[in-house]
């Protein structure tokens, strides 16, 4: 069932949703975590992360322009690898990383909101406030696309304008940071040199990863073959400018030690020298707006992806006894993660899952679809090399400092892989062929120029032989 064009997202609405996810938690929490690793080089880490994301985004733009759908990454993987274990495993990995990002946003909301009150038991109230925000995001999502777009447009204006004012005022008050001294004064914590800098890029990239949720708007956006790619590019450009200005402003206002001490609310701490107590209030209010809009957009995209995976028979059929079961399941999983993990571990697990999936996306474009998408083969190869270097450094660092992150990540990946493989067996007949024809009765339009017939079946046979 196709939506009326008037009810679909405009390009501006799509960009608002994209930037909403990207700015939702990344800049508010990750800046302190990155400074903890690289010291006063953290503004440079955001710039370097933007460059890596630029290479990465190329594959998503090519895929989005060629195969727009609400499945996003899931459909890209299906086109590249065919239906089966590989596509299903890494699609679910992407879905889980999106939900992890939602829990990161939710906890960021709690951490900043509590700065307005003298609350000592933050361990209790941060997840409580995070869960409440997830419930609000659920209610807005069930209201429909136009409500989501109006909310995204309104909050995007407030967010971008407010953060820009903070950044410019901070630079005007404290002056431009002394770039010449970057890297010379290193804190006791941030003492890993170039290795830590490379590893920190995993978190910097996580601050931009929200652009991938735009790929899930294929059935909900006007003129998807052009607007999806445009939305991805513009969202990354806007966030790069905002992140760079804000990082420079924080660097000028606070010492590295002060940023690390307040790592979960570094922007609020940086605003106090410029605006006094009102700076704290303003920053917290901006963080609330940013996290609310980010969570709404992320829940929207993740639930669309889960519904598509079910329609693609990469998952069991979702329960039809409730309205929008994909949305309900996404919200329940996000609430669970918000309760179980703290901000640092949530960000780390999300970065590992995302980079793994990202590598597979680039290889799929290079190996199988570069001709169909008219892609330059060099760019995805560069993206793969960068991802592998950054992921390897990050895993080694976490194994040394917080091995639980690695254990949870490995367990999560193994569980997804085993469950997906066992489920694929249920679609396999005695001749070793999978029956993965997509459901045609789903409420989403899945026609986006996708020839899923013979090509998919050939891929399915190959997948079972692996």
N, C-alpha and C positions, 0 to 999 in steps of 0.2 A: 504494500500500500504506500504510494508516494505521497509525500507531504506537499501541501500547497506552497508555491514559491514564496508567498508573503510570510509564511510561518517559519521559513528557514533563516538561518543565521546570515547576516551580511558579513562582508570582509572585515569591517570595523568590529562587529560583534565577535567574530572569530579571533581577531587579534586581542581583543579585550579578554576573552577566555584564556588564550594562550599566555599572555602576560600575567593574567590573574594566577595561574598555576605557578609560573616561574618566580614571581615575586612573592608568592604566598608565604613561603618560609625561608627560602634559600638565603636571601640577603640578611634576614633578621637574625638567624641563628648561625649559619655556616661561616659568616665572617669571623666570629670569635673562635670557632673550631679551626679554621684555616690559620688564623694568627697564632694559635697554640702550636701549630706545626712549623710555620715558616717565619715567625716573628714579623718584623716590619716590612717584609716582602709580600704581605698578603694582598695589597692592591695589584701587584704584578701577577700574582697567582690567578686573580679573576680575569685579567687580560689574557693570560696564557690559556686559561680554561675556555675563554670565548673563541680563541683561535682554533683550539681542538674541536669545539662544538661546531665551528664553521665548516670544517671538513666533514664532520659527522652528519650535519644537516643536509649535505648534498644528496646522500642516499635517500633520505626521507622525502625530500622535495621531488626527486625523480619518481619514486614509488607513488607518492600522493598524486602527482599530475597524471600518471598513467593508470592507476588503479584506485580511485577514490571510493571509500566505503566507510561504514561505521566500525568496521573491524580494524581499521588502521594497521598497526604492526602485525596483527594476527593474519590479516589478508595478505600483507606483503610476504610474510614467511610462507604462507600457503602457496602463493604464486611462485616463489623461488624454489621451495623444497617439496612442494606437493603436500597433500593432506597426510598426516601420519605423526609419528613420534617426534621427529625433529621440529616440525612446525608447531605442534601442540605444546611441547616442553618449553620452548623459548617464548611462545606466545603467553603461556601462563607465567613464565618468569617476568615478562614485561608487565603483565597484569598485577602480579604481586608487588613489583617495584612501584607501581602506581599507587597501590593501596598503602604501601609503606610510606610513600610520600605524603599521603593523606594523614597518616598518624603523626608524621613529623610536623605537618602544618597544625594539626590539632594541639599537640603538645606545645608548639611555639605560641599559639594563642593563649594557653594556660600560663606559660612562663611570663609573657609580657603583661597579661591582664593582672596578675598578682603583684606587679610592680606598683600598681595604684593603691594597694592596701598593705598593711603591715601584717603579713601572714607568715608564720613560721613553718607550718606544716605544708611546705610546697610539694613534698612527695605525694601527699594525698590529693591536694586541690588541683595540681597541674593536670593529671589524667581526668579528674572529674570535669573540669572546665572543657577539656578536649573532647570528651564524650558528648557533652551538651552541644558543642559546636557541630559535631558530626550529625547529630539529630536535626539541628537547624538546617544543615546542608541537604539532608534527606528531604525535609519538608519543602524546601525551595525547588528541588529537582523534580518532585512529583507534580509541581505546578505547571511544568511545560517549558518548551524552548524559549518562548518570548519572555517569560518571567526571568529565566536564566540570563538571557541576553541583556535585558534591561538592568538587571542586578550587576552583571559584569561590566557593562558600559559605565554605569554610575560609579562603581567602586574603582574602576580603572582610572578614571579621571582624578578622583580624590587621591588615590595611591600614588600615581605618577607625579601629580602636582605637589603633593605633600612631601614625598621623598626628595624631589628636586629642590624644593625650598630648604629642606634640612641640609642637603649636600652643599648647595650654593652658600647658604648662611654660615655653615661650618667653615668653609674655605675662606669666606670673607672675614670671619672672626679670628680664626687661628692661622690664616695664611696657608700657602701651598706647602705641603710637606717637603722636607729636604731630601730629595731623591738621591742626592749624592751620598748620603749616609745610610741608605738602605742596605741591609745585610751586614753592616759593620757592628751594630749593637744587637747582639742576639741574646734572648732571654735564656734562662736555665732550661725552660721547657722546650723552646723552639731551637734546638741545637743539632738538628740532623742534617744540615747543609742541603746540598743539591738533591740527595735522596729523599729527604722530607718534602722538598719542594715538588718533586715529581709525584710523590704519593698524595700530596695535598690537592693536586689537580683533580683527583677523583671526586673530592668534595666540591671543588669549584665547578666541575662539570655538572654535578648534581643540582647546583643552583640554576642551571639552564635546562635541565632535562624535561621541564614542563612543556617544551615545544613539541615533544612527541605526542602529547595528548591531542594536539591539533589534528593529527592524522585520523583520529576517531570521529571527526566531524563530517566525513565524506558524504553521508546521507542527510546531513542537517545544515549544509551550507549552500548558498547560492553559487552557481558556476564553479563546482568543485575542482574541475580539471585545471583551472587557473588559480582560484582563490586559496586553495589549500597551501600550495607552494609559496604564494605571496605572503600568506599569514605567518608561515613558519619563518620566513626571512625577516619580515618586519618585527616580529616578536623578539627574535634574537638580537636584532640591531637596537631596539628600544631598551631591552634589559641590559645589554652590554654598556650602553651609555649611562644608564642609571647606576649600575653596579660600580662602574669605574669612578664616577663622581662621588658616590657615597663612600667607597673605600678610601679614596683620597681624603675626604672630609674627616672620617673617623681617625685615619692615620695622623692627621694634623691636630686633632683635638685630644687624643688619648695616647698614653704610652702603651707599648706592647703588653706590659704587665697588667695595666688597667683593663685592656681589652680582654685578656685571658681571664682575669678575675671575674669579669662580667660577661663571659662568653655566650651565655644563653640569652642575654639582653644587651648586647654590646651597643646597639644603636641608641637605646634609651640612655645608656651611660654617656655616650658621646654627645648627646643633645643637651645634657645638663650644663656644661661649661658655656654653651652659646645662649641658651634661652632660660637657664635656671630651672626651677621646679616645673615651670610651664613646658620646658623642653621635654622633660620626662613624660608629662601628660600627653603632649602632642605626639610623641613617638609611639607611646603605648596605644593611643587611639588609631594611629596609622597602622600599627602592627595588627590591631584587631580587624580593621577594614581589609588589610591585605590577606590575613589568614582566612577570614570569612569568605572572601571572593575566591581565593585559591582553592579552598576546600570544595566550594560549590562546583567550580570548573573541573576539578580533578575527579570528584564523584560522578559527574556527568560523563566524562570520557571513559573512566574505568568501567562503569556499568554498561556502557555501549559495547565496549570490547568484550566483556564477559558474555553478553547476550549473543554477540556474533560468534564467539567460540562454541557456544551451545548449538547455534544454528548450523555451524560447520561440522558438528558431531565430533569436535575435539574434546567435548565435555558431555557428561550425561545431560539429558533434556532437563532444563530448569523447571521447577515445580510451577504448574499453571494455576494452582489454587489461590494465588495472591496476585495483586497488581504489581507489575514490574519486579519479578523475583531477582533479576540481576542486580538491580539497585539495592534491594533489601540485603542480599548476600554481601555485596560490596561494603555496605555500611556496617554490617555485623563484624566482618573481618577487620575493618579499620578500627572499630571500637576495641576489639580484642588486642590488636597490636598497640594501640594507644595506652592500654592498661598495663601491658607486659614489659615494654622496653622504654629506656630513657632516650633523650634526644640524640646523644652521641652515637649510641649503638644503632638506633633507627637509621640515622644518616649513613652509617658505615655499611650496613646490610643492603640498604637501598642502592648505594653506589656500586657495590659488587654485582648485584643482580643486573643493574642497568648496563654496566660495561660488558658483561657476558652477552647479554642479548644484543647489544649494539654491534659487537664483533660479528655475530651471526648474520645480522641484517646486512652489513657491508659485504660479507662474503657471498651472501645470496645474490646481491645485485651484481657483483663482479663475476661470479661463476656462472650464473644462470640467466640473468635478465639484462645485461648491459646493452645488448643489441635492441631488445624490445623497448627499452626505456631511453635509448639513445644517450647512454651515460658514458662519461669519460672514465676509463678503467683505472687510471692512475689515482684519482681522488679517493675512491673507496679503499684502495690498497694503503694509501697514506693514513687514512682514518683507522684501519685495522692495526697498523704498526703503532700508532700513537696510543690506541686503546690498550694494546697488549703491554706496552711499556708501563703505562700508568697503573693498570690493574695489578701487574706483577709487583710493582713497588708498594702499592697500597696493601696488598695481601700480606707481603712480607713484614711490613711495618705493624699491621694489626696482629699478626701472629706473635710478634715480639711483645707488643704492648697490651693487647686485649684479645687473647686467643678465643674467647667465647664467641666473638663476632664471626670468626672463621668457622667454628664448629656449627653455629646456628645456620650460617650460610650454606655450608656443605650439606647439613641435614635437610634444609629446605629444598635445595636443588635436587638431592637424591630422592626425596619424597615426591617431588613433582615429576621427575623422570620416570620413576617406577610406576607411579599411579597412571601416568599417561601411556606408558608401554602396555600395562595390563588392560587399560580401557581400549586401546587400539586392537587388542586381540579379539575383543567382542565384536569388532567390525570385520573380521577376517574370516573368509570362508575356507573350505577344505583345499581349495586351489591356491591359497596364499594371497588372494586378492582382497583388498579392503573395499567396503561399501560405504563411501564417504560422500555420497551426493548430498548437497546442501538442502535443508528444508526450504521449501518455496512458500510455505504458509506463514512465515514469520512476519511480524509487523514492520520490520525494517526493510528498506529497499537495498538489495544486494547486487544490483545489476551492473554497477560502475564499470562497464566495458571489461568484464571479466569472463574469459572463456575458461570455465572451470571443468570442462568435460574430459576429453581424451587426455589433455595435458596433465590434469590432476591424477587420472587413473594410472598413467605411466609412472608418475612420481610416487604414487602409493605403492605400486609393485616394487619399485626400487627401495622404498623405505623399509618394507618388510624383509627384504633380503639383506639389509645392513646388520 
